[in-house]
Amino acid sequence: MTHTIETPPAVPAGEPLPPQVDKLIADLEAHLPQGEVPAGIFGHPQVYQTELRKVFGRCWVYLAHDSEIAANGDYVVRKIGEDNFIVSRDEAGQIHVLFDACRHRGVQVCRADSGNTSHFRCPYHGWTYGSDGKLVGAPLWRNAFGGMSKEDNGLTAAAQVRAYHGLIFATLDPTAPPLEEYLGGMAWYLDLLFGLGGEGMEVLGAPQRFVVNANWKSGADNFSGDDYHLGTLHRSVWEIGAFPIPFRENMMGYHIQAEPGHSLSFSMADDPDEPGPKFFGFPDDVAAQFDTSRISEHQLDIARRSRVMVGNVFPNFSLLALPMTEDGSKHPPTGIVTIRCWQPKGPGQIEIWNWFLGYKGMSDEQKDRAYRAGLGTFSVGGSFEMDDTEPWITVGRTGRSVAAELLDFRLNYQMGMPGVGIATKVDDWPGPGVTYRTRYEEGVQRNLYRYYAAMMRAERGEWPKVGLDEDL
């Protein structure tokens, strides 16, 4: 049985928030300093419509890895919010992000998820575009459009496009800060992971895609550093030997608010000589190939001691590096790297896009081992994924509930606040951001929602100045 949710009116980016949205954001702003988040932001239809314009319509959004479009003419179709964009490499090798809509009548011009082509042709009237988005021509051009400018009628491009370590981002807002500025301190940690391989990283296989009846913020929240759930929700993973680090030991590490909105977590050894996984669990023969000349001594020390690295770039791009195995009786754990997008499909639905990456210097056998370990654990049929998504479904259900609205129901995000738990602020952390030890801490999620609230308030053309915990 299917249920149809009536779509509320669109919310232009420059207009005041609708009353119910304004109420929820005001509630978030008022109670987040006390560690409380209104459940309604996880399911209210008008909140979602506002997010499409205020968040996804303005922020830098991850689309693809450049290894997916390695050859001239390669393309993939991805999304910003709910809208399709063609990510293409033209005949000169330049990358473009093009709105998948013909300039004549707005018809979708690209009908495959990926491929290689020199042109995109609209099926309606035959307008044809090059892989760079320029209008090449149309049937009976002289009779129909002779004298019209082709230059002014190409596919519409995203306002800004930028790649960082092969990660291709785009924004629809021409006033958005440059990507490196937007990433801020998070760039230092991306350098730490992606900079280990002298030749960079590449995608292993096509991305997995699967739909979950949850809100996109649940995925971003989880990967910002929700480590507390590991010992309960993922208990079976330890029991079957898929993950080699005992729970209590795994909780030792750091939470970092790298920049407003961007957060991450490390499970780390205190000393690089401690037994256990190093370099996110990559085997010694892989770690021996790392080119550490591209990162600092501080970054190298953190990478060498790291067992797990998990993080989220606001709004919906997450990454994870850790040792895993799909079958502990046959294969020892090996380092895997997964990146993913929590792609919004409505207030109560997401499509999860999941990629596995490997360092280009790894052998085919090493890449295959990492890929298979990832598939068995962090994929549509993986043990972690099946655990995580069921609670997220109920979070969204609660957020849409009448009871949550009438009772002003708020979620508790107080872990790690003064007097709550054992986490303490760290003043000598070598990297950027505000840092806490241990991982019993939820400031990383509060950082996510602080920036979220600011973006929901910000007018088009202005970018919010939001502090981290140390500024509060």
C-alpha positions, 0 to 999 in steps of 0.5 A: 500500500502506498501513501501520497504526501501532498507537496507543500508550496515551494519556499523561495530562498529569499523569502521569510520562512513559513510559520511552521518552519520558522517555529521549528528552526527557532526551537532548534536555535533556542534549545541546541545550546542545551543539547536538544533538537526538535524531532520535527526537523526530521520529517516536516514536509515544509522543512524539507522544501525549505532545505532543497532551496536553502541548503542543497540549493546553496551549499557545495554538494558532492557529485562524483569522483574524477576516476568515474569520468577518466576518459574524454567523453565520459559522463555520469548523471548525479543529483543536487537536491532532487535535480539531475545533473550531467557530470561530463568530461569534454573532448578537451578533458575539462569537467562540467556539471550541466543541468539535465534539461534541454533549453528548448522545452526543458526535456531530459537530454541524458537517458543513461546513468553513465557512459561515453559520448561526444553529444547529448541529443534531446529526444523531443525536438532533436536539439543536440549539445556537445559534452561541454554543454554547448548547443551544436545544432538542431534539425532544420536549423536554418528554417527553424532557428536561423539567426538565433545564437547557439552560444546563448542556448547551451545546457545550463551549468552549475554556478561553480564546479571544483574538484578536491583530491578527485572529489567533484563538488558543485554549487548552484549559488554563484555567491558561495565561497570557494570550495577550499574556503567552504571546507575550511579545516575539513580540507586538512583531514581530507588531505590526511586520508586522500594524500597518503597515496602518491597517485591518488585514489580511484573508485572501485566498481560502480556506486551502489544505490538503494532507497531507505524511508529515512531523512537525509539528516540521519545519515549525516548525523551518524557519520558526523561521529555517532560512535555511541551506537556501535556497541548496541546496534552493531554488536553482532559485527563484533560477534562474527569477527568482522571488526577487529577492535574491541568496543571499549578500545574503539571508543578511545579517540577524538571528535573534531568540529573541523569547521562549522557544519563539518565534523569527524571522529577518529578511533586512535591508539595513544602510541603508534607502537601499540598493537592493533590496526594502523593506517585505518587497517590497511595491511603492511604491504599497502602501507609500505607503498604510501607516499607520505611526502604530501602530508605533514608530520602531524597528519602522518602521525594521526594516520599511523595511529588511526584505526577508524576515521569517519566524517561528514562534509555538510550537508550530505557527503560522508566518508569512512576508513576502517579495517573490515572483513566480510568473513573473519573465518576466511579473510583477516580485516583489511582497510576499506574506504567508502564515501557516500551521499545521503541523497534526499528524495522527500521528507521521509526518504533518501537514496543512499549512494555508496562508493568504495575507493582504493589507492591507485598504487594498490595491486589488483588483488589488494583492491579486490580484497578491499572491495569485497570486504566493503561489500560484505559490511557497508553495502545494501546487503552489508551487516552495518547497513542493515543495522543502521537503516532500521533505526533511521526509518523510525527517527523519520517516522517520529519526526512526522508524527502528530505527537512529536509536534503537539508535545514539542518532542525534542531529541537529546544531544547532551553527551559531552556537554559540561558535566555530562559524560567523560569527554573533555576538550583537548587543547593540544590537538595538532589539526584544525578545529575544536577537539574532544576526547573521547568518542563519548561525545555529541558536539560533532552533531551539535556542530552539524545542526548549528550550521544547518539552522544558520543556512536555513535562516540565511538569505541568498547572497549572504553566508552565515558566520557560525562558531564552533563549541569554543565560541559559545 
